[in-house]
Amino acid sequence: LTLKELLEAGAHFGHQTRRWNPRMKPFIFEEKNGLYIIDLAKTLDQLKKAVACIQTTIGQEKSILFVGTKKQAKQIIREAAIECGEFFASERWLGGMLTNMATIRNSVKTLNRIELDLEASNSGLTKKELALLAKRHRKLLNNLEGVRRMNSLPGLLIVIDPGY
């Protein structure tokens, strides 16, 4: 990755000046036409640090959890995590996902049990009960799909565009 590639990708365009976050001041190059222009040299340095951190985590054989729930990022995060064989949360961050793994594991067990019930063709459930079960299945799958196989805390959490 080079400065030229970052510039061509438009990585230097920041938020509008009215959406100012003082913690970003060291990374802002200038203000132009009501937009902040990001210092790409500092961005490149920070990206290199991030890559080194990711490589260290992978080298220690720890897992990574990608998180991003914004509409623009959901699909990209999901695809990238699946391609890397890592975990993701792209629909909704569930409370306790890191601090209360037991509850998340119980939700995954519930999801698995519902799938078994739905697969059983002669489960003796009414049409309405099946519809309610299918609805609950969709909701659980939507929220837990990316963390379904996560049995322990991830070694690294990558949050894309926080504060949404």
DAHUTA-V321801 format. One record per residue. RES is the residue in three letters. D_LAST is the distance of its C-alpha to the last C-alpha in whole Angstrom. Layout:
# DAHUTA-V321801
res:RES d_last:D_LAST
res:RES d_last:D_LAST
This chain:
# DAHUTA-V321801
res:LEU d_last:28
res:THR d_last:29
res:LEU d_last:28
res:LYS d_last:30
res:GLU d_last:27
res:LEU d_last:24
res:LEU d_last:25
res:GLU d_last:26
res:ALA d_last:23
res:GLY d_last:21
res:ALA d_last:20
res:HIS d_last:21
res:PHE d_last:19
res:GLY d_last:16
res:HIS d_last:14
res:GLN d_last:16
res:THR d_last:18
res:ARG d_last:17
res:ARG d_last:13
res:TRP d_last:15
res:ASN d_last:14
res:PRO d_last:18
res:ARG d_last:17
res:MET d_last:17
res:LYS d_last:20
res:PRO d_last:22
res:PHE d_last:21
res:ILE d_last:21
res:PHE d_last:25
res:GLU d_last:25
res:GLU d_last:24
res:LYS d_last:25
res:ASN d_last:25
res:GLY d_last:22
res:LEU d_last:20
res:TYR d_last:20
res:ILE d_last:21
res:ILE d_last:21
res:ASP d_last:24
res:LEU d_last:24
res:ALA d_last:27
res:LYS d_last:24
res:THR d_last:22
res:LEU d_last:24
res:ASP d_last:26
res:GLN d_last:22
res:LEU d_last:22
res:LYS d_last:26
res:LYS d_last:25
res:ALA d_last:22
res:VAL d_last:24
res:ALA d_last:27
res:CYS d_last:25
res:ILE d_last:24
res:GLN d_last:28
res:THR d_last:29
res:THR d_last:26
res:ILE d_last:28
res:GLY d_last:31
res:GLN d_last:31
res:GLU d_last:30
res:LYS d_last:27
res:SER d_last:24
res:ILE d_last:21
res:LEU d_last:18
res:PHE d_last:15
res:VAL d_last:12
res:GLY d_last:9
res:THR d_last:8
res:LYS d_last:7
res:LYS d_last:10
res:GLN d_last:12
res:ALA d_last:12
res:LYS d_last:13
res:GLN d_last:16
res:ILE d_last:17
res:ILE d_last:15
res:ARG d_last:18
res:GLU d_last:20
res:ALA d_last:20
res:ALA d_last:20
res:ILE d_last:23
res:GLU d_last:25
res:CYS d_last:25
res:GLY d_last:26
res:GLU d_last:23
res:PHE d_last:20
res:PHE d_last:17
res:ALA d_last:14
res:SER d_last:12
res:GLU d_last:12
res:ARG d_last:11
res:TRP d_last:11
res:LEU d_last:14
res:GLY d_last:15
res:GLY d_last:18
res:MET d_last:18
res:LEU d_last:19
res:THR d_last:21
res:ASN d_last:22
res:MET d_last:23
res:ALA d_last:26
res:THR d_last:24
res:ILE d_last:22
res:ARG d_last:26
res:ASN d_last:27
res:SER d_last:25
res:VAL d_last:26
res:LYS d_last:29
res:THR d_last:29
res:LEU d_last:27
res:ASN d_last:30
res:ARG d_last:33
res:ILE d_last:31
res:GLU d_last:32
res:LEU d_last:35
res:ASP d_last:36
res:LEU d_last:35
res:GLU d_last:37
res:ALA d_last:40
res:SER d_last:42
res:ASN d_last:44
res:SER d_last:42
res:GLY d_last:43
res:LEU d_last:40
res:THR d_last:40
res:LYS d_last:38
res:LYS d_last:36
res:GLU d_last:36
res:LEU d_last:35
res:ALA d_last:32
res:LEU d_last:30
res:LEU d_last:31
res:ALA d_last:29
res:LYS d_last:26
res:ARG d_last:26
res:HIS d_last:26
res:ARG d_last:24
res:LYS d_last:21
res:LEU d_last:22
res:LEU d_last:22
res:ASN d_last:19
res:ASN d_last:17
res:LEU d_last:20
res:GLU d_last:21
res:GLY d_last:19
res:VAL d_last:21
res:ARG d_last:24
res:ARG d_last:26
res:MET d_last:24
res:ASN d_last:27
res:SER d_last:26
res:LEU d_last:23
res:PRO d_last:22
res:GLY d_last:24
res:LEU d_last:20
res:LEU d_last:17
res:ILE d_last:15
res:VAL d_last:11
res:ILE d_last:10
res:ASP d_last:7
res:PRO d_last:6
res:GLY d_last:4
res:TYR d_last:0
